[in-house]
């Protein structure tokens, strides 16, 4: 089926020679300067990337640009400046079409001299005179368009939205931020959010099962936001949509309480959807890889009306694959995504989107190890078994059904103010019917106890985020004020058949046991609600100094109760916090035009339910972070780099009250400290590399190094021990690609590595844990552009076939081997 989905449009791509055009919203009239990072290469490809980033309608015939090359475009330019530089040396020129200055179409043709000045000295082409198309004045301006990465071909983006709602240059954000762009996702052939987390600098990608994991940063779990709408406890433990839907992933490291409310101090991942475009584009992919991994996708977007004020996007994909462990059920995934965008007025835009994803996967949560008692009361080692050993019956299954709806309304007041309302609703059902090892393995007969269960969960997430941002005209200094409110409600219900156990099951014959066929006898309901108002003010009292001040008031409560088929009960109220204030303060000093120094304090809270001896509830835990660092945009903004020191103090943790057994004090304290270095972009675009005696404009890299230490400073049971042994002390990640020019034009190669120090599992009854060794995983890719519309790509993952663990758990499960060496071939078409 996947091959059918992918093959539907490949015939058109192989033909080539189609008329080309590119368009987006008009920036020329508004004088907005955009930031570009368009690599050297084909003029046609560069023009398409330019169109995605900007707002001029480009009209030309495909044969005009055939075989022409451009040196690319990197830096901040107006539309005219960008076109001039992009077309420099190609022999092509342009003119604005239409009867007056308000027309936004551009006609691209041979220059006035009638000669093309490309290096190959090709013959002159006849002039083109295509009638200009005038865009309707209702075309709206979107505040966050400058942060879009699709079509840029770049591994970096100078603007991010995760830290302040409106797009900001990275060096103006006084916290560490990482971005995975659409280009990197495509080049690495990543399909899940968990795949992406494995390669994002500073993030530990701890696996749960084959569909999802528990990403973490700075010693704590990460939270998630969907297009800027915060979602409580929505990342770890829940399946996410396929990456085909998204333009980019932005990761803000450290507490994000100002914009999110309650959550984890590790940070937040903002996943941003692809948007409809106002030029027609059709893209297909067909993938085939190791373990019968087949995948097909069609993604189409374009205008609905002649004025291009009404736009659409539709995407469908299907994936069917097996895994390295055997035997197992295959994964079967279907996804459909649709979005409509309409410019109601020149200042008002509305977007609606709907996504449905259904998956069926095997239940696999790692391997068991030997039970402690069989090792003479010493900590056991991992079993000496193959990575491909699957200790789960082949009938086990996880099923997810995700339905996601989003509505966004945006309005601009004049040139300075923008208001945005974003609503998101996500409904998920999860069914798991499985059996798993319930204890460590007896190595004398290779048997253990198994547990069987069957449950259905129904998750409902309703989120709303609204804000108003602009300049206060009465203040005599440069300023930006953001005022906002968000609402986040998470409810779920469940019903199921509780665990039943079977003893002495041979671990190499798990099909010895069958499913749990007992009727559903338990059920329950849970609800968590938080909402709050926030504000942030950026002040620049002198040219080189900016202060960022903010605060938030949050109300939070949680409740739960038993429900049918259990005996229904009244609601029981749990954690609660009213009018909780979250502060934010930062300073940014512009050392040079390229380099900023910064320092910041941020925090976030987590309500608690434990009680003191006087009957009162403990105050919320507070994760407060101090961060200081340096950020820079170098080489004409072709390279972003940063270095940061951080310290998170996790205070008010519950601490057993020895004087009053059963009660607690809020005296616990934990700490996470470290340094991070990150870089992304083109380090040698304008710098001559001595080894090759030339610049390397086709080289694009992204990577970083993290050193981190965590510890319980005040804790009754674990003083001095790490907060969580899953997280490595040293973590290094890098990925890069090179686009060749000259006689190798059209060829792209890439490679990268993830290297980290060892990790450990949970502490057992002997106060010991298993340890997994440090590892390095090396991946590579090569892509060749067959013609303007068709390309072939091959990815090789874990080239050295490194044996490593993505997680070390208890004696029964979650000792999870990483994927062995595997391959993926991709045939990609674009029209």
Secondary structure, DSSP 8 states (H G I E B T S, - for coil): -HHHHHHTTHHHHHH----EEE-----TTTT--EEEEE-SEEHHHHHHHHHHHS--EEEE-HHHHTT-EE--EEEEE-HHHHHHHHHTTTTEEEEE-SSSTT--EEEEEE-TTS----TT----------------TT----TTGGG--TTT--S--SEESTTTSS-EEGGGSSS-EEEE-HHHHHHHT--SHHHHHHHSTTEEEEE-SSS-EEEEETTEE-EEEETTEEETT-STTS----GGGEEEEEEEES--HHHH-B--TTEEEEEEE----SS-EEEEEEEEETTTEEEEEEEEEEESSTTS-EEEEEEEEEEEE--SSBS---EEEEEEEEEEEEEEETTEEEEEEEEEEEEEE-----B--B-GGGGTSS-----S--TTB--S-TT-EEEEEEEEEEEEEEEEETTTEEEEEEEEEEEEEEEEEEEEE-S-BBTTTTEEEEEEEEEEEEEEEEEEEEEEEE--TTSSSEEEEEEEEEEEEEEEEEEEEEEEEEEEEETT-GGGS--------EEEEEEEEEEEEEEEEEEEEETTEEEEEEEEEEEEEEEEEE-TTS-----EEEEEEEEEEEEEEEEEEESSSSEEEEEEEEEEEE----B-TTS-B---EEEEEEEEEEEEEETTTTEEEEEEEEEEEEEEEEEE-TTSTT-EEEEEEEEEEEEEEEEEE-TTSSS-BTTTTB--TTEEEEEEEEEEEEEEEE-TTTTTS-S-TTS-SEEEEEEEEEE--GGGTTEEEEEEEEEE--EE----TTS---EE--EEEEEEEEEEE-SSSEEEEEEEESTT----EEE---SSS-BEE---SEEEEEEEEE-
